[in-house]
Amino acid sequence: KELDDSEAVFLKAADIEAGARGTESADYATCINNLAGTYRLKGEFEKAKTLFAEAIGIYEREIGTEHFVYLSALNNLGLVHQDLRDYQAAEELHRRALAVLEKTGKRNVTYATTLNNLAAVSMATKRYKEAERYLTETLALYEESNGKESVLYLTGVNNLAAANYLAGDYGQAERYFLQALAIIEKVLGRDHPDWAKANAGLARTREKLAQAAAAEQGETSPA
C-alpha cells in the first residue's frame, strides 16, 4: 500500500513538472528518478530501468556528469541490473560513476557507496578478493565521514565479514563479525535483528575455523 501511494505521488509530481517545465528539466528527471526507485522496490525492474535511464540522460544534458544526483542515478540503475543478475551491465554503470568521482578527486560517501556497489558485483561473480579490496576502502571512507557508530560503517563491516567468509579468510571474517556485534550491541541493542544475523555469521565462521583446526590436527598427528 505504501509503495502504491508513493507511485501515485511521484506520477503526479512528474506530470506537474512536465506541464510546468517540460520533460527535459532536472526537476522532472528527479521526479522520474524517484518513481524509478519506487518501481525497483516493487520489483517492477523493467519500468525502473527505463526511468532511471531517462533520468540519467536528462541529468547529463542539463546539469552535467559531476552532480551527485547523476552519479546516484547511475548507481541506482546499476542496482536494478544487479537485481536482474545482469552483472556486466551493473559493473559498467558503477564504474562510470567511479570514473567521474576519481576524475574530480572526490572521496566522499557517494564514492564509498559506489565502491560498495562494485563490491557487491564482485561478490556475486565470486571475485571475493577484489570485493575485499573495495570494501576495505569503503570502510575507511565510512569511518572518516560518518564514524564507527554509524549504520553505514556497520554495513561496511558486515559486508567485509561476508566477503572474507566467502573467500575462506575465516580469521578475518571472525574479526569483522565480532566488530559488527560490538557496534550493534552498543548502537542498536541485542534485540535488533542485525545482532542475530551477525551472531549467526560468527557461529558459521567459528565452525569453519574449528573444522580447519581439526583437519590440521589430523594431518600433524603421528601415524
Secondary structure, DSSP 8 states (H G I E B T S, - for coil): -HHHHHHHHHHHHHHHHHHHH-TTSHHHHHHHHHHHHHHHHHT-HHHHHHHHHHHHHHHHHHT-SSSHHHHHHHHHHHHHHHHTT-HHHHHHHHHHHHHHHHHHT--SHHHHHHHHHHHHHHHHTT-HHHHHHHHHHHHHHHHHHH-TTSHHHHHHHHHHHHHHHHHT-HHHHHHHHHHHHHHHHHHT-TTSHHHHHHHHHHHHHHHHHHHHHHHHHHHHS--
